[in-house]
Amino acid sequence: MKTWNKLFMYLMALFILPTNAGLHASGRETLFDKNWKFYLGSIANAEQPIFNDSMWRILDLPHDWSVEPLSLQRENITIGPFSRMSEGFIDTGHMVGGEGWYRKEFTISNDDADKCISLYFEGVYNQSEVWINGKKAHFNPYGYTSYRTDITSYCNAPGVPNIIAVKVVNSGRNSRWYSGSGIFRHVWLIKTEKLHLDKWDTFVTTSGLRRKGKEAEIRLSTIIHRIGLQNQTGEIGIKIYSPSGNKVFSTSQEVRLADKTPVTTSFPVQTPELWSVDAPVLYRVEVSVSSGGREYDRISIPFGIRTIAFSAEKGFQLNGKSLKLKGGCLHHDNGLLGAVAIDRAEERKVELLKANGYNAVRCSHNLTSEYFLDACDRLGMLVIHETFDQWQKPKRDNDYHQFFDEWGVKDLTAGVRRDRNHPSIIMWSIGNEIQERADAKGEEIAEKLVSAIKQYDDSRFTTAGVNWFWDNPHYQWETDSERAFRNIDIAGYNYAWDKYENDHATHPKRIMYGSESYPKDAAINWNLVEKHSYIIGDFVWAAMDYLGEAALGRTFELSPGEPSHQNWPWYNSWCGDIDLCGDKKPQSYYRDIVWRERAISMAVRPAVTLGKYIMMSDWGWSLEQLTWNWRGMEDKPMTVNIYSRSPKVKLYLNDKLVGEKETGRENYIATFEVPYEPGILKAVNAQSKEEFILKTTGKPSAIRLTADRDKIKASRNDLSYVKIELIDKDGNVVPDTSLPVSIQCSGNGHIIAAGNAAYDDMKSFRSLTPNTFRGKAMAIVQPDEAKGTIQLTVSAEGLEDVSILIKVE
């Protein structure tokens, strides 16, 4: 069954166009990303229509200026986009923010003369101001909140150009992770009639299944907007289309029109196909509004038919079946791309999670991109949707706390209204490790936030990530955690697995999950998840490496007295199961065993040097690798960890039995000490005979290029990720080789980013001449908007040049 599910998901990915076209299908919404002018710096009067921007750079959105090389490169101070003078320091991975300006001209046609005109920004980091023709139309303080601005009254008459100016400020210490800077998600121009609908007002959900699942009750609500018209009556039409595109329901009803006319209705869908993680089928609702025989507006929204339920007795249930959440926490950035939310990059993250056993993701700790949620819907990934990392009390001096009182409810409800039609979302999280979570004021805030959510969506459950009180040491978990959990439905435990069983004895109806956990605690967490129905899952920190929180997952071999924390040139977290290039790290192979995704795996590290010790952070992992290449260490002891649920495992070196050991029943690890000798290291499950092999490779003899997709669309929202590997004569990756490679591109596309997955190789980040890291590097290719081919060529000293062709359709 697993094989079929993976094949199904692969075929789905092949035939789905990675573009926002499905979300913004009608002509009412136009992608507005192209040909913006940009300047990095503070400029007086840049918002005015008459302003000389002829020397500004022309670029397309999404855009993140923080990953661009700094204009002033100083030895030992800056490397590429990284600076020791960064205000964010290790939090933001030594990247630099600042102030930036964007300008764009557009003209309203005569056909649109009487329409309502809006701009829709999916994400602008951080504080942003929107100016139209020299007048301020909008201010937004939170970089992750999508917002729509009605600019109708600011626009010139048809035929007269309009100037949009957007000021973006990312200053001070405002984030605990890499945020990016600028308009890093899509922008849309929306044109509607004065009688129209709004997607954020429209909510379609499954209110229940009847007749043993043969009929689904669908509930739909929306609002008809009438601006400056005298129409007194209208008609709303509703059509439902099945996953195969067949119309399965149609209705219409007359309505009495006001300036805002709420409409709520429900109806059945027969023999529904249910959305699940294994079969993520999507229906589509088409809603139209007419008056006087004329159709004024039509919107189309994908949705899934499914039911969710939580209880201490049965855990989490999807469509009536209990399901444990194999989860990971995920920041918003896209590695080598920075913060830019290109559609294919967002989709690829979901593909990588699915391929590595995950069925759930916690979006940490902010509103994620729309397309990421679209991909979760289409590919079958459950989502905990999270909005805040702080409320009134700061974690960093310039963070969102300064805006929370005025904007908190607005930003929370913006996310709920935008995203409530996504079947992938199962919980709304009101915050992560909030300092006032157990204060009387915190209870008041939590109650207000939950009430705001329920106003717009009463079909899902609320949660929060609550940690041990290391930030408030006078609190006691046993008494004060009750206040933190009182107003939410599902209790998220950050790094507190040891509290589960005692808390259950006191609160037998409480539903719990590990909202964050250390990689090294994977087994003990998952054993508790499998043991108890009231523990519904576990979310490791983190599923993937991300920019910022530099060196969070650090592990070093140190001498006594040597500093235990290095922060330069580290720039990424290095705590993820999956690295920046999408490859599995040793902890991911271990998680495969814990989650029963594979039978056996193995990793190796040198024994600790005499007189030194290992310093590993709580988020770190052993200095082991999946390699048997240890040249220069012949006859020296190596520590071999075999991961398996088999009671006993055997280890062979060059067909000689090294030994047989029991794996721990709690951690599934058997450890061997083996003098290094080149050849073949083989781990075997003693009873079932499954094997895992590490082989000493030869020297690099060639470069191998592998594209994740060698056919892509002629859209800037599509990408091809090309893996660069140094291989020996037998085709094995040579993991102990670091060589600079030169990357070139020609044809109908360009290299948007390249580099490696290393945690501290700043010189290789977004470089066209990166070093390989453990034998690998990566180039990301973006097509132009013309059909044809892209040729990527990679060279390295002493090796033959290699090229790969990518077809652009």
C-alpha positions in Angstrom: 0.0 0.0 0.0 2.9 2.4 0.8 4.4 1.8 -2.6 1.0 2.7 -4.3 0.6 5.8 -2.2 4.1 7.1 -3.1 3.4 6.3 -6.8 0.1 8.2 -6.6 1.8 11.2 -5.1 4.5 11.2 -7.7 2.0 11.1 -10.5 0.0 13.9 -8.9 3.2 16.0 -8.8 4.0 15.4 -12.4 0.6 16.7 -13.7 0.1 19.6 -11.4 1.3 23.0 -12.7 3.3 24.7 -9.9 1.7 28.1 -10.3 -0.9 30.2 -8.5 -3.2 29.8 -11.4 -5.5 27.4 -9.6 -5.9 29.8 -6.7 -6.5 32.9 -8.7 -8.2 31.5 -11.7 -10.4 34.3 -13.0 -9.4 37.4 -14.9 -10.4 39.5 -11.9 -6.9 38.7 -10.4 -3.7 39.4 -12.2 -0.2 38.4 -11.0 1.5 41.7 -10.4 5.1 40.5 -9.8 6.9 41.7 -12.9 9.0 44.8 -13.6 9.2 46.5 -10.3 12.0 49.1 -9.7 13.9 48.6 -6.5 16.4 50.7 -4.4 18.0 49.6 -1.2 18.3 52.5 1.2 16.4 55.4 2.7 15.2 58.0 0.2 13.1 61.1 0.9 10.1 61.6 -1.4 10.4 58.2 -3.1 6.7 57.8 -2.6 5.9 60.7 -4.8 4.7 60.3 -8.4 7.3 62.6 -9.8 10.5 61.1 -8.7 13.6 60.1 -10.7 13.9 56.3 -10.3 15.6 55.8 -13.7 18.7 54.5 -12.0 16.8 52.0 -9.8 17.2 48.3 -10.5 14.4 46.5 -12.4 13.4 43.1 -10.9 10.6 40.6 -10.6 9.0 39.5 -7.4 9.2 37.7 -5.1 12.4 39.3 -3.9 14.6 39.1 -0.8 17.4 41.6 -0.6 18.9 40.0 2.5 20.5 37.2 0.4 22.2 39.6 -2.0 25.9 40.3 -1.6 26.6 43.4 0.5 27.8 46.3 -1.5 30.8 46.9 0.8 32.9 43.7 1.2 35.4 43.9 4.1 37.8 41.2 5.0 36.9 39.3 8.2 33.7 41.5 8.4 31.6 40.4 5.5 31.3 37.4 3.3 28.7 37.6 0.5 25.4 38.7 2.2 26.7 37.9 5.7 28.1 40.5 8.1 29.6 40.5 11.6 27.8 43.8 12.0 24.4 42.3 11.4 21.8 43.5 14.0 20.2 40.1 14.0 23.6 38.4 14.8 23.2 34.5 15.0 19.3 34.9 15.1 19.1 35.9 11.5 22.2 34.0 10.4 24.3 37.2 10.2 22.2 38.6 7.4 21.4 42.3 7.0 18.0 44.1 6.8 17.6 47.8 6.3 15.2 49.9 4.3 14.1 49.3 0.7 11.8 50.9 -1.8 9.8 49.4 -4.7 8.1 51.4 -7.4 5.8 50.3 -10.3 3.6 52.0 -12.8 0.2 50.8 -14.0 -2.7 52.3 -16.0 -6.4 51.5 -15.7 -8.1 50.7 -19.0 -11.4 52.1 -20.1 -12.9 48.7 -19.6 -12.1 48.8 -15.9 -13.1 52.4 -15.4 -16.0 51.6 -13.0 -14.4 48.7 -11.2 -13.0 48.4 -7.7 -9.2 48.1 -7.8 -7.2 46.5 -5.0 -3.6 45.4 -4.4 -3.0 42.1 -2.6 0.3 41.5 -1.0 0.9 37.9 0.2 3.9 38.9 2.4 6.2 41.9 2.9 8.9 41.8 5.5 8.7 43.8 7.7 6.9 47.0 8.3 5.5 48.1 4.9 3.8 51.2 3.6 1.8 51.3 0.4 1.6 54.7 -1.4 -0.5 55.3 -4.5 0.2 58.5 -6.5 1.9 60.1 -3.5 -0.8 59.2 -1.0 -0.5 56.7 1.8 -3.0 53.9 1.3 -1.9 51.3 3.8 0.5 50.3 6.6 1.2 46.8 7.7 3.4 45.9 10.6 3.8 42.1 10.5 5.8 40.8 7.6 4.0 37.4 7.4 0.5 38.8 7.2 -1.1 38.9 3.8 -3.1 42.0 3.2 -5.4 43.5 0.6 -5.6 47.3 0.0 -8.5 49.0 -1.8 -6.8 51.6 -3.9 -9.8 52.7 -6.0 -10.1 56.2 -4.6 -6.3 56.8 -4.9 -6.1 55.9 -8.6 -6.1 58.3 -11.6 -8.7 58.2 -14.3 -8.4 55.5 -17.0 -5.5 56.1 -19.4 -3.5 58.1 -16.8 -0.5 56.2 -15.3 -0.5 55.5 -11.6 2.6 55.1 -9.4 2.7 52.5 -6.7 5.5 53.0 -4.1 6.1 50.5 -1.4 8.4 51.2 1.5 9.8 48.3 3.5 11.7 48.5 6.8 13.5 45.6 8.4 15.4 47.1 11.3 16.7 46.2 14.7 16.5 42.8 16.4 13.0 41.8 15.3 13.2 38.1 14.7 14.7 34.9 16.3 15.3 33.4 12.9 16.1 34.4 9.3 13.2 36.5 8.1 14.3 37.9 4.8 13.7 41.4 3.6 11.4 42.9 1.1 8.3 41.8 -0.9 9.2 38.1 -0.6 5.8 36.7 -1.7 3.5 37.4 -4.6 1.6 40.6 -5.4 -1.7 40.6 -7.2 -3.8 43.3 -8.8 -7.5 42.6 -8.3 -10.3 44.2 -10.3 -13.9 43.5 -9.3 -17.3 44.9 -10.2 -19.1 47.0 -7.6 -21.2 44.0 -6.9 -18.7 41.3 -6.0 -17.6 38.4 -3.7 -14.4 38.1 -1.6 -12.6 34.8 -1.2 -11.6 35.6 2.3 -15.3 36.0 3.1 -16.2 32.6 1.6 -15.9 29.5 3.7 -16.9 26.0 2.7 -16.5 23.0 5.0 -17.8 19.6 5.8 -20.2 19.8 8.6 -20.7 16.0 8.7 -21.0 12.6 7.0 -24.3 10.8 6.9 -25.6 7.4 5.7 -22.4 5.6 6.6 -20.3 8.1 4.6 -22.4 7.9 1.5 -23.4 11.6 1.8 -21.5 14.6 3.0 -23.2 17.7 4.4 -21.5 20.8 3.0 -21.8 24.2 4.7 -21.0 27.4 2.8 -21.0 31.0 3.9 -20.1 34.1 2.0 -20.8 37.9 1.8 -22.0 39.8 -1.2 -20.5 43.3 -1.4 -22.5 46.1 -3.0 -20.6 49.4 -3.5 -22.5 52.4 -4.8 -25.2 50.5 -6.7 -28.9 50.6 -6.3 -29.6 46.9 -7.2 -32.1 45.6 -4.6 -32.1 41.9 -5.5 -29.6 39.4 -6.8 -29.0 35.8 -7.2 -26.2 33.7 -5.8 -25.2 30.5 -7.7 -23.2 27.6 -6.2 -21.7 24.7 -8.2 -19.6 21.9 -6.9 -17.1 20.0 -9.0 -15.6 16.6 -8.1 -11.9 15.8 -8.1 -12.3 14.5 -11.7 -14.0 17.8 -12.8 -17.6 16.6 -13.0 -20.3 18.8 -11.7 -21.9 17.1 -8.7 -24.1 19.8 -7.3 -25.7 23.0 -8.4 -28.1 25.4 -6.8 -29.1 29.1 -6.9 -31.1 31.4 -4.7 -32.4 34.9 -4.7 -31.2 37.3 -2.1 -32.2 40.8 -1.0 -29.1 43.0 -1.4 -27.6 45.3 1.1 -24.2 46.9 1.1 -23.0 43.7 2.8 -25.2 40.7 2.4 -24.3 37.5 4.4 -25.3 34.3 2.8 -25.2 30.9 4.6 -26.5 27.6 3.2 -25.9 23.9 3.4 -26.4 21.1 0.9 -25.5 17.4 0.4 -22.8 15.8 -1.9 -23.5 12.2 -2.7 -20.9 9.4 -2.5 -18.1 11.9 -1.5 -14.5 11.2 -2.1 -12.8 12.0 1.2 -9.6 14.0 1.5 -6.8 12.2 3.4 -3.0 12.2 3.6 -2.9 9.1 1.3 -5.6 10.3 -1.1 -5.6 14.1 -1.0 -8.5 14.6 -3.4 -9.9 18.1 -3.9 -13.3 19.4 -4.9 -13.9 22.9 -6.2 -16.8 25.2 -5.4 -17.7 27.9 -7.9 -19.7 30.8 -6.4 -21.3 33.5 -8.6 -23.4 36.6 -8.0 -25.8 38.1 -10.5 -28.4 40.8 -10.7 -30.8 41.9 -13.3 -29.8 39.1 -15.6 -26.1 40.0 -15.5 -23.3 38.1 -13.8 -21.2 40.5 -11.8 -18.6 38.2 -10.2 -17.5 34.5 -10.0 -14.9 33.0 -7.7 -13.5 29.4 -7.6 -12.2 27.8 -4.4 -10.7 24.3 -3.9 -11.7 22.4 -0.8 -11.6 18.9 0.6 -14.4 16.8 2.1 -13.1 15.3 5.3 -13.9 15.2 9.1 -11.5 15.7 12.0 -12.0 14.8 15.6 -9.8 14.7 18.8 -10.3 12.8 22.0 -8.2 11.4 24.8 -9.7 8.0 24.1 -9.2 7.8 20.3 -6.6 10.5 19.7 -6.7 12.3 16.4 -9.1 11.0 13.9 -9.3 11.8 10.2 -12.5 10.6 8.6 -13.2 8.5 11.6 -9.9 6.7 11.6 -7.2 7.3 14.3 -3.9 8.6 12.9 -0.7 9.5 14.8 1.0 12.7 13.7 4.5 12.2 12.4 5.4 15.8 12.5 8.1 18.3 12.0 8.4 22.1 12.7 9.3 24.2 9.7 10.4 27.8 9.2 9.4 29.7 6.2 12.6 30.2 4.2 13.7 28.2 1.2 17.4 27.7 1.9 19.6 28.9 -0.9 16.7 31.0 -2.2 16.4 32.9 1.0 12.9 33.9 2.0 11.4 34.2 -1.5 8.2 32.0 -1.8 8.5 30.8 -5.4 5.7 28.3 -5.9 7.9 25.3 -6.9 10.1 25.9 -3.9 7.1 25.8 -1.5 5.8 22.7 -3.2 9.2 20.9 -3.0 9.4 21.3 0.8 6.1 19.3 1.1 7.4 16.7 -1.3 10.6 16.3 0.7 8.6 16.0 4.0 6.3 13.3 2.5 9.3 11.4 1.0 10.8 11.3 4.5 7.8 9.9 6.4 6.2 13.0 7.6 2.4 13.4 7.5 2.2 16.6 9.5 3.9 20.0 9.7 3.8 22.8 12.3 4.4 26.2 10.6 6.7 27.8 13.0 6.0 30.5 14.2 4.2 32.6 11.6 1.7 32.7 8.8 3.1 30.5 6.0 2.7 31.2 2.3 -0.5 30.4 0.5 1.2 28.1 -2.0 2.8 26.0 0.7 -0.7 25.3 2.0 -2.0 24.6 -1.5 0.8 22.0 -1.8 -0.1 20.5 1.5 -3.7 20.2 0.3 -2.7 18.6 -3.0 0.0 16.3 -1.7 -1.6 15.2 1.6 0.2 17.0 4.5 -1.6 17.9 7.7 -0.9 21.4 9.1 -0.8 23.2 12.4 -1.2 26.8 11.4 0.6 29.2 13.7 0.6 33.0 13.9 2.7 34.3 16.8 6.0 33.9 18.5 5.2 36.6 21.1 2.3 38.6 22.5 2.8 41.6 24.7 6.2 40.6 26.1 9.2 40.7 23.8 11.7 38.0 22.9 13.8 40.5 21.0 13.8 44.3 21.5 12.2 45.2 18.2 9.9 42.2 17.6 6.2 42.1 17.0 5.3 42.7 20.7 5.3 46.4 20.0 2.3 46.0 17.6 0.5 43.1 19.3 -2.1 45.1 21.2 -3.4 46.9 18.1 -2.8 44.3 15.5 -2.8 40.9 17.2 -6.4 40.0 16.6 -6.4 41.6 13.1 -3.4 39.5 12.0 -4.7 36.3 13.6 -8.1 36.6 11.9 -6.5 37.6 8.6 -4.7 34.2 8.6 -7.9 32.3 9.6 -10.0 34.0 6.9 -7.3 33.5 4.3 -6.6 29.9 5.0 -9.8 28.3 6.5 -10.7 26.5 3.2 -7.5 24.4 3.3 -8.4 20.8 4.3 -4.8 20.2 5.3 -5.2 22.5 8.3 -6.3 20.7 11.5 -5.4 23.2 14.2 -5.0 26.9 14.8 -2.1 27.8 17.1 -2.3 31.0 19.0 1.4 31.2 19.9 4.7 29.6 20.6 6.4 29.7 24.0 4.6 32.9 25.0 6.2 34.4 28.1 2.9 35.5 29.6 1.2 32.1 28.9 0.5 31.4 32.6 -0.2 35.0 33.7 -3.7 36.3 34.3 -3.1 38.7 31.4 -2.0 35.8 29.3 -5.2 33.9 30.0 -7.2 37.0 29.0 -5.3 37.3 25.7 -5.6 33.6 25.0 -9.4 33.7 25.5 -9.6 36.7 23.2 -7.6 35.1 20.5 -9.5 31.8 20.6 -12.8 33.7 20.5 -11.6 35.6 17.4 -10.7 32.2 15.7 -14.1 30.7 16.5 -15.9 33.7 15.0 -14.5 32.7 11.6 -14.0 29.0 11.9 -15.7 26.7 14.5 -14.8 23.5 12.6 -11.2 23.2 13.8 -9.4 23.0 17.1 -7.1 25.5 18.8 -3.6 24.9 20.3 -0.4 26.5 21.4 3.2 25.4 21.9 3.9 25.6 25.6 7.3 25.1 27.1 8.8 24.4 30.5 9.1 27.6 32.5 12.8 28.3 31.8 11.9 32.0 31.1 9.8 32.3 34.4 11.6 30.1 36.9 9.2 31.0 39.8 6.4 29.1 38.0 5.8 25.4 38.6 4.7 23.2 35.7 2.3 21.2 37.8 0.2 24.2 38.8 0.9 26.9 36.2 0.7 24.9 33.0 -3.0 24.5 33.6 -3.4 28.2 33.0 -1.5 28.0 29.7 -3.7 25.2 28.5 -7.1 26.4 29.9 -8.4 28.2 26.8 -7.2 25.9 24.1 -8.5 22.6 22.8 -5.2 20.7 22.3 -2.2 20.9 24.5 1.1 21.4 22.7 4.1 20.3 24.8 7.5 21.8 23.8 10.3 19.6 25.1 8.2 18.2 27.9 7.6 14.6 27.1 8.4 13.7 30.8 5.2 15.5 31.8 2.8 13.5 29.7 1.9 10.6 32.0 1.7 12.6 35.2 -0.4 15.3 33.5 -2.8 12.6 32.1 -3.4 11.3 35.6 -4.4 14.8 36.7 -6.2 15.7 33.5 -7.5 12.5 31.9 -9.4 14.3 29.1 -6.5 16.4 28.0 -5.2 15.7 24.5 -1.5 16.2 24.1 1.3 16.2 21.5 4.9 17.1 21.3 4.7 20.5 19.6 8.5 20.6 19.7 11.1 17.9 20.5 14.8 17.4 20.3 16.1 15.1 17.5 18.0 13.0 20.1 14.7 12.3 21.9 12.9 10.8 18.8 12.5 7.3 20.2 11.4 8.2 23.7 8.8 10.7 22.3 7.5 8.3 19.7 7.3 5.4 22.1 5.0 7.5 24.3 3.0 8.5 21.2 2.5 4.8 20.3 1.7 3.8 23.9 -1.0 6.3 24.7 -4.1 7.3 22.7 -4.2 10.8 24.4 -0.7 11.6 22.9 -1.5 12.3 19.2 1.9 12.9 17.7 5.3 14.5 17.9 6.9 17.4 16.0 10.6 17.5 15.9 12.6 20.7 15.9 13.3 20.8 13.0 12.2 18.9 10.0 14.5 20.8 7.7 17.6 23.0 8.1 16.8 26.7 7.9 18.7 30.0 7.7 19.3 31.7 11.0 19.4 30.5 14.6 23.0 29.7 13.5 24.7 26.8 15.2 21.5 25.8 17.1 22.3 22.1 16.3 26.1 22.5 16.9 28.2 19.5 17.9 31.9 20.0 18.5 34.9 18.0 19.6 36.6 20.4 22.1 39.6 20.6 24.3 39.2 21.6 27.9 38.9 25.4 28.2 38.1 25.8 24.5 35.0 28.0 23.8 31.9 25.9 23.5 29.9 28.2 21.2 31.1 29.2 17.7 28.9 31.7 15.8 30.9 32.8 12.8 30.9 31.6 10.0 27.9 29.5 11.0 24.8 30.8 9.2 22.2 28.0 9.3 20.6 26.1 12.2 22.0 22.6 11.3 19.4 20.9 13.5 17.1 19.6 10.7 16.5 16.1 9.6 16.9 17.3 6.0 19.7 19.6 5.0 19.5 22.8 2.9 19.9 20.9 -0.4 17.2 18.4 0.5 19.3 15.4 1.5 18.8 13.2 4.6 21.1 13.7 7.5 21.9 10.8 9.9 19.1 11.7 12.3 16.6 11.3 9.5 17.8 7.7 9.0 17.4 7.2 12.7 13.9 8.6 12.5 13.1 6.2 9.7 13.7 3.4 12.2 11.6 5.1 15.0 8.7 5.7 12.6 9.1 2.1 11.0 9.8 3.6 7.6 12.9 1.3 7.1 14.2 -1.8 8.7 17.9 -0.9 9.5 20.4 1.9 9.0 23.8 2.8 10.2 26.2 5.8 10.8 29.8 6.2 11.7 32.0 8.6 13.6 35.6 8.6 14.8 36.2 7.8 18.4 36.7 10.9 20.6 40.3 12.2 20.4 42.2 11.4 23.5 42.1 14.4 25.9 39.0 16.0 24.2 35.3 15.8 24.7 32.1 16.1 22.7 30.0 19.2 23.2 26.5 18.7 21.7 23.6 21.2 22.0 20.2 19.9 22.9 19.2 20.2 19.2 22.4 18.6 18.0 23.3 15.2 16.7 26.4 13.0 16.9 29.3 13.8 14.6 28.5 10.7 12.6 28.1 10.4 8.9 26.8 7.7 6.5 30.2 7.0 5.1 33.0 4.5 5.3 35.5 6.9 3.9 38.0 7.7 6.6 41.3 8.0 4.8 44.3 8.6 7.1 42.5 6.9 10.0 43.5 3.3 9.2 43.5 1.1 12.3 42.1 3.9 14.5 38.8 3.2 16.4 35.5 4.2 14.8 32.2 4.2 16.6 29.5 2.5 14.5 25.8 3.0 15.5 23.3 0.6 14.0 19.7 1.7 14.1 17.1 -1.1 14.1 14.0 -2.3 15.8 15.3 -5.9 15.4 16.2 -7.4 18.8 19.7 -8.2 17.6 21.9 -6.9 14.8 25.2 -8.1 13.4 28.1 -6.0 12.0 30.4 -7.2 9.3 33.6 -5.6 7.9 34.8 -7.0 4.6 32.7 -10.1 5.2 34.2 -10.8 8.6 31.8 -10.7 11.6 32.7 -7.9 13.9 30.1 -8.9 16.5 26.4 -9.3 17.3 24.6 -7.1 19.8 21.1 -6.3 21.1 19.5 -3.0 20.2 18.1 -1.1 23.1 14.3 -1.5 23.4 14.0 2.1 24.2 16.3 3.7 21.6 16.8 1.0 18.9 20.6 1.5 18.8 23.5 -0.9 19.0 27.0 0.6 19.2 30.2 -1.1 18.0 33.8 0.0 18.2 35.7 -1.0 15.0 39.2 -0.2 13.8 39.0 1.5 10.5 39.8 -0.6 7.5 38.7 0.4 3.9 36.2 -1.8 2.3 32.5 -2.8 3.0 30.8 -2.2 6.3 27.5 -4.1 6.5 24.8 -4.1 9.2 22.3 -6.9 9.3 19.2 -7.6 11.2 20.0 -10.9 12.9 16.6 -12.6 12.3 15.0 -10.9 9.3 18.3 -10.4 7.4 17.7 -6.9 6.1 21.0 -5.1 5.3 22.4 -1.6 5.3 25.8 -1.2 3.6 28.5 1.6 3.7 31.3 1.2 1.1 34.6 2.9 0.8 34.7 4.8 -2.4 37.4 5.5 -4.9 38.7 9.0 -5.7 36.5 11.4 -7.7 36.5 10.5 -11.4 33.4 12.3 -12.7 30.7 14.8 -12.0 27.1 13.6 -11.9 24.1 16.0 -12.5 20.6 14.9 -11.5 17.6 17.2 -11.9 14.6 16.7 -9.7 12.5 17.5 -12.8 14.0 17.7 -16.3 10.7 19.0 -17.7 9.4 22.3 -16.3 6.9 25.0 -17.2 7.8 28.2 -18.9 6.9 30.1 -15.8 9.1 31.9 -13.3 7.1 30.1 -10.6 8.6 26.8 -11.7 12.2 25.6 -10.8 14.5 22.7 -11.4 16.8 21.6 -8.6 19.9 20.1 -10.0 22.0 18.0 -7.7 25.8 18.1 -8.3 27.7 15.0 -7.1 31.4 14.0 -7.3 31.4 10.3 -8.0 34.1 7.6 -8.3 34.5 5.2 -11.3 31.7 3.0 -10.0 29.2 5.8 -9.6 29.4 6.2 -5.8 29.3 9.7 -4.3 32.7 10.5 -2.7 31.6 12.0 0.6 35.0 13.0 1.9 35.8 15.4 -1.0 35.4 19.1 -1.1 36.2 20.6 -4.4 35.2 23.9 -6.0 32.9 23.5 -9.0 32.0 26.0 -11.6 28.4 26.3 -12.7 27.2 27.8 -16.0 23.8 28.1 -17.6 22.5 28.9 -21.1 19.3 28.8 -23.0 15.8 29.6 -21.8 16.6 30.1 -18.1 19.2 31.1 -15.5 20.6 30.0 -12.2 18.7 31.7 -9.5 20.8 30.2 -6.7 23.6 27.7 -6.1 25.6 26.5 -3.1 25.9 23.6 -0.7 24.3 22.4 2.5 27.2 23.2 4.8 26.4 25.0 8.0 29.5 27.4 7.9 30.6 27.7 4.3 29.5 31.3 3.7 31.7 31.7 0.6 29.7 28.9 -1.2 26.3 30.3 -0.3 24.6 31.5 -3.5 27.9 31.2 -5.4 28.4 29.9 -8.9 31.7 28.4 -7.8 30.7 26.7 -4.6 32.7 24.0 -2.9 31.1 20.6 -2.6 30.1 19.6 0.9 30.5 15.9 1.6 30.7 15.4 -2.2 27.6 17.4 -3.1 26.4 20.8 -4.2 23.3 22.2 -5.9 22.1 24.6 -8.6 18.6 25.9 -8.8 17.4 26.8 -12.3 14.6 29.2 -13.0 13.1 29.3 -16.5 12.4 32.4 -18.5 8.9 32.7 -19.9 9.8 31.1 -23.3 9.6 27.5 -24.3 12.8 25.7 -25.2 15.7 24.2 -23.2 18.1 25.1 -20.5 21.6 23.7 -20.4 23.4 23.6 -17.1 27.2 22.8 -17.3 29.4 22.0 -14.3 33.2 21.8 -14.3 35.9 21.0 -11.7 39.6 20.9 -11.9 40.8 17.5 -13.1 37.4 16.3 -14.1 35.5 16.3 -17.4 32.8 19.0 -17.9 29.3 17.6 -17.6 26.0 19.1 -18.9 22.3 18.4 -18.4 19.4 19.6 -20.5 16.1 20.7 -18.9 13.1 21.0 -21.2 10.9 24.1 -20.8 7.4 23.5 -22.0 
